Amino acid sequence: MSRSSRRGDHARPRGHARAHWLRGLVGLTLVALAGCSARSGFPARIVTGYISHVVCSYVFVSGLDPARVAEEDVAANPVFRGFHWAFSHHVDRDKREVSAWTIGGLESRAVYREGLGCLNLNGSPAPAAPTRAELDGDGGAVADPSGSAVVTPTSPGLATALDAAFAEPEGQAVRRTHAIVVAHNGRLVAERYAPGFGIDTPLHGWSATKSINNALLGIVVRQGLLQMDAPAPVAAWQGATDPRRAITPDHLLRMESGLALGDSLTASLSSSWDTSARMMFNEGDMAGFATGAALQVAPGARWKYANGNSAILARLMRDRVGGRAADVVRFARRELFEPLGIRRAVLETDATGTPIAGAFGFMTAREWARFGMLFLDDGVVGGRRILPEGWVQDSTTPTANASVGYGAGWWINEGESQGARFRRQHGMPADAFMALGIYGQTVVVVPSARLVIARFGTTYDLPLAMIDICRLTAAVVADVKAARH
């Protein structure tokens, strides 16, 4: 396959100015010499791992145009600002893989696997993938209950709210809103998509994936396979003097494990040295890496948002439903997705078949909205109980010391945390709770209004993304209330 110089199908750089090479070599030398602990990341390797994985997922799972992905998700990403020129990538459509490398030659490769999404190889051979028959099990195709036509807003107020959410100030690409779906009383009442996106586009939830992990854990608990308040059954923690024996699954779900897992709450250049970023983009066994972390503070004593907590929980879930990637896929489809009318979901896994869980969950915007509907009625849909009784209430109960307003796998707006107060000030109802991704990927559930709003995009201005979703929610709630009177 020929290598194009166009963005999205990049060839290895040729003919770069001598100054660029010198800048690159100096920069990479500084990166290589930067102080790193035994568990922190190697920055250049994390960046190439990020690029190869994200581009692979967006091209082969979401079906997006490689040139758009290269521009919007790599070149425009402020994390890479000032040095994105030092990294290149190539999309191989025939092999369904993406390679990314530095100008010094350091390379990462991610491959697409049918039904499982993309996997970072990091120099290792690809593990054997399950067959289509193993992934499908007894499941069949699920029809889209909302039909094949885009649902136009059912009121002028909804149309105005969507106009504002998609508008770009002075024509600048700031919001980058890709899709919005509004559901009221279990029925879609409005949706809109940006060019290049549509009803059947699986969208990356980033950390909104943690809320899917919450639901899968709830199902395992309902089936009596795991106890949230008992010590977590992690083999590495069972030594008689190991203080990690006190960690419970509830501690992990509430980000209160006390483990040294790094920071997943922000994304910046410094993230390239972070333990959490290393786990996400350089480790083949994410849960194994996370369970090896030392205890920094007593479980329950401190809130620290880190993807390693989700990875450990995903391993516990995986082992209780069969232990293999195919088992997880069949379990999730049978117990969660099919009852909700979800047919396009992809939960990407690491090399051990464990869902990444902290990110890399993909569903269409409609499906993200249907997922939110599950949490409107205490985990019951169509008369079928999916989640344990009381699970939703527990998931949306404030976690102590969580300054952002956090429950257990969901962001909440009740209480006096700084984050909750900020969102209420910008129009978010106090009873609303959210599945939330870093760049504005949001599923808002408003029980008092019987509303679910799914908003997806790539908004790098994080305060703007949060203010926008608050205002969108307030406008939709107001429209629904007006229609009642």
N, C-alpha and C positions, 0 to 999 in steps of 0.2 A: 504494500500500500504506500503510495507516495505521501511525503510529508509536506503539508502546506505551511506557508508562512503566515496564514491568516490566524487571528486569535481564535482559540478553541481547537485548532488542529496544529499546534505549534511544532515547528522543527527545532532541532538544537540550534542555538544561536551561532551564526557565522558572520564574520566581518564586523564584529563589535569594535568600537573604537578602543584604542589602547587604554584610554582613561577609564572606560567602563570596566575593563578587565582588572585594572589596578584597584579600582574602588571595590570591586567584588572580592578580589583576593584579600585585600585588607579587612573588609567587613567579615568575611568568612573566617579569617585568622582570628579576629577578635572574638567571634562567636565560639570558635573552637577552644580558645584559651579562657573563656569566661568560667568563673567558678561554678561548679555544679556538685550537688550532693549525689550520693549513690543512687537516689531514686528520682532526682530531677531530670528534666529532659535535655536532649541535645538539640538546640534551637533549629538548626538547618534541617535536621531529620524530621522534626515535628512539622515544620512548614511544608516540606515535600510530602509528608504523610497526609497532612490536611488537604493539600491541593489535589493529590491523586485520588483520595477517597471522595471528597466533596464533588469534584468534577465527574467522577465515575458514577456516583449515585444520581446526580442531577441529569446526566445524559442518558444513562441506561435504565434507571428506575423511573424518573420523572418524565423522560423523553424530551428534555429541553434541548434547544439549539446550542451546540458547543460554543459558538462565538458569543452568544448571549451570556452563557455561564462564565466564560473567560473574562468578559468585561464586568459583569455585575457582581460575581461572587469571588473573583480573584483580584482583578486590577482595581476595582472600586472599593474593595474591603480596606477600611482604615487601618486594620492591624498590619497590613503589608505596605502602608503608605511610605514612600521614600526609598523602598528597596525591592518592590515587586519585580523590577527589571532583572533582578539577580536570579529569578526562578522562572523556569519554563515548563510547559507540559505538552503532552501529545495524546490525542484520543485515537485509539486504534479501533475502528468500528468492526472490523472483521474478527478480531480476537476479543472484542468487548472488554477492553481494559484501558487504563489510563496510566501513563508514566509521568512523573514530575521529577525535576532535577535542578540542582544549583549550577551556576556557571563553573563551579569547581568540580562538577561531575557526580556529586552525591545524589543518588536516585532512589525514589520510592515507586512502587507499582501497586495499583488496585485493580482487581478483576471482578467482573459481574458474574453472578451465579443465579440461574433462574430460580425464582421463588425466595431467594435469600438476600438479594441485593448485592452490594459491593463489599469487598473484603480487602483490607490492606495486607500485603504479603510481607513487606519489609525484609526482602531477601530470602524468605522461606518459600518452599513450593506450596502450591495451593492444596489444601486438604481435599479429600474426596467429598464431592457434593452429593446430597441425597438425590435420588431419581425423582422425576415428576410424580410417579406413582406413590413413592414414599411420602412426598409432601402432600399430595391430594388426599390420601387415605380414603375415607368413605364420603368426603365432602363433594359437593357439586357446585355449579355456578349459582351465584346469588343475583337475582335480577335487581336492578336499581328501582326502588319503589317510588322514586320521584320523577321517573320518565327521562326522556333523552333531550328535552328542550330546556333551555335556560329559563328559570322562573323570574319573570319580571316583577319588580316591586309592586305590591298590592295596594300601595297608597303613595300619594305625593311626598309625604313625610319620609317614608323609607327611601324613595328615590333621591331626595335631597341629602339624606344621611350618607348614602353610598357615593353620591357625587363628591361630597366633601372628603370622604375617606380615600378616594382615588385621585383627587386633584393634586397636582404638583405645584408648589409655590413658584411663581415666575418661570414656569416651565422647566425647573431644575429637577433632576431625578433624585429626590430625597426620600419620599415615602416608599416608592417602588411597591405599591400594593398589587398583589397578584390575584387574590380571590377573596370574596366575602360571601358568606352564606348566612342567612337569618332564618331561624325556625321558631315558630310560635305555636304552642300547644301541639307539638309533634308534627307540624306541617311546615314545609318550606314556604316562606312568604316573600323572599327576595334573594337574589344572588347576582353577582357580577364577576367578570374575569378580565384580566388584562390580556392584550394580544400575546399569543404564544401559550396561554393557559386555558383550561376548559374544564368541563364537567368530569372528564376522565383523567385529569392530570394528578398523579400521586404527589403530594406536597410534603416536604421535609418539615417535621414538627420541631426539630432541634429539641430543646428541653421539655416541650410539651409531651414528648415521648415518655417522660417520667410518669405522667398521669395514666398512660396505657399500662405501664409497669405496675402502678398502683392497682388497676383493675384486675390484672392477671394474678397478682398476689391475693387480692380479695377472693377470687374464685378458688384459689388453692386453699385459703383459710376456710371458706365455706365447705369445701370438701373434706375438711379435717386433716389436711396434709401438712399444715404448718400452724404454729401458735405465735402470734405477734409479740406477746409479752413474756415468752419463755426465752432462755438463752439461745442465741442463733446457733443452729447446728453446723458450724464451720469447723472442719477437722483441724485446721491449723491453730485454732484457738483453745483446744481442749486440754492443754497442759495444766497440771494441778496448780501451778503458780502463775499462769498466764492471766493478766488482768482483763484481757479481751473476752474472756469467758462471760463477763457480765453484759456484753452487748446483746441487745434483743433486735429482732426484725423491726420492731416499732422505732427503736433508736435510729436504725438505718433509714427507714422511710421518712422520718422527721429530720434527717440530717443532723442528728445528735449523737453519732457513734463515738465521737472523741478521737477518731483515727486521724493520722497524719496523711490526708488524701489530697492535699492541695486545695486550690480554689477554682470552682467552675462558675462563679457568679459573674465574672467579667471576662472580656476578651480584649487583650492589648498585646503590644510587643513583648511585655514581660511574661505573658502566658507561655511563650516559647521555652521558658525555663521551668514551667510548673509541672508538678507531679501529675496533676489531673490531665494535662494536655499530653504528657508522655503516655499515660495509660490509654487515652482515646485514640492516638494516632501512631503509636509505635509498639504497642504490646499485643501479641497474639492471644494471650490469655489475660483478659482484663480483670476478671474477678480474682484470678490467682495473684496478680500483681497487687490488687487492692487489699486482699486479705493478708498480705505480707506487711502491711503498714503497721507502724508502732502506734501505741495509744499515747496521745498527747495530754488529754484530760479525761476525767471520769465520764463514762457514758451518761448522757443526759445533762451534763454540766455546761455544754456550750453548743451553739448552733453554728454549723459551718457547711455551706452548700458545696457539695463535691460529688462528681459523677461516680466516684468509686463506691459510694453507698448504694447507688442504683445497680451497679455491676454485681455487687455481692448478692443483693436481693434477687437479681435475675438468675444467678447461678443456683440459688436455693430453689427458685421456682422451676428452673430447667430440670434439676435433679429429681424433683418430685413428680414431674409429669412424664418421665421416661429417660431423660439424660442426654438426648441427642437433639440436634437442630430440627430434624424432621418431626420429632415428638412435640417440640414447642410449637412449630407451625400448625400441626394438626390440632393441638390443644387450643391454641389461640383462636383458630378458625371455628372450631366446633363450639367452644364454650363462650366466646366473646363476640367475634366478628359476624358470623352468620346470623345469630339471633338479632343483631342490630342492622342487618341489611348491608353489611360492609363486605365488599368483594375485591377491593384492590389493595388491601393493606399489605405492607412489607415491613417486617421487623428485621433489620440487618443484625448479623451476629458477628462475634469474633471468630478466631480460628478454631475454638473449642465448641462452637455451636451454641454459645451463650448469647442471648440478645444483648446488644450494647446498652440498651435500656435508658441511659442518660440522654441519648439522642439517636438519630438515624432510624426513626419510625416514620413511615410514609403512608398517607391515606389521601384520598381526594378531599376537597373542601367540604363536600356534602357528607362524606364519611366522618370527618372530624366533628361536624355538627351532630351527626347521629350518635357518635360516641359521647358527646356532651349530654345528649338527651337521657342517657342511661343514669346520669347522676341527678336528674330532676325528681325521680320517684323512688329514692332509696334503693337504687340498683335493680329495679323491676322494670321489664319492658315486655309489652304484650302479654301481661299476666304471668310471665316467667321470671323468677328470681335469679338474677345473675350474680349479684354481690351479696355478702352476708347482711342480715338485718342490722342497721345501725352503722354500716361501713362508711356511708357517705357522710354522716354526721361526724364520725371520728376523723375522717380524712380532712374535714374542713374546720376542725377545732384548732384554735391557735396553738402553735408550738412556742414555748417560752423562749425568750431571747432572740427570736427571729425578727430582726429589725425591718425586714421587707414585707412582713405579713405572710406567714407560711403555715400550712397545716401539715398534712402528711401526703406528699405527692401532688398537692394542689396549692396555689396561691390564694390567699383569702383577703377580704377587705373589712372584716370586723376587728375590733380591738384597737389599741392605741399605738401600734407600731408605726414607725415613720412612713414606711411604704404604704400601709393601709390608709393612713390619714391623707397622704398625697393623692392617692387614687380617688378617695371619696371627695376630696376638694375639687377634683376635675370631673365629677359627675358619675363615678362608679357607685352603684347601689351597695350599701353595706352588706347585704346578704349575698352578693355575687361572689363567685369564686372562679378561678381560672386555671387552665392548663396553659403554660407560658413558655415560649421559646425566646432565645436571646435577641433575635432581630424582629420582634413583633409578631411572631407566630402565636396566635392566641385563640383559645376556645373559652368563651365566657358563658357561664351558666348563671341565670338569674331566676331562682326558684319563685320569688314573689310575683314575677311577671310571666312565668312559664316560657321563658326565652332562652335560646341558645344562639350565640353569635360566634361564627368561626371567621377569623380574619388572618390571612396569610400574606406575607410579603418579605422583603429584605430591606428593612429600615435600619440603617447603621446609626442614626441619631436616636439613641435608646430613650431618652426622655420624651422626644417627639413621638416615638412609637407608643409609649405608655399613655401619653396625653391623648393621642388619637383614638386609641381603643376605648379610653374612658368616655370621650366625647361621643364616639359612635354608639356606645352602649347607652349613654344618657339619652341620645336622640331617638334611638329605637324604643327604649322604654317609654319615653314621652309619647311617641306615636301610638304605641299599643294602648296606653292609658286613655289617650284622646279618643281612640276608636271605641272604647267601652262606654263612653258617655254621649 
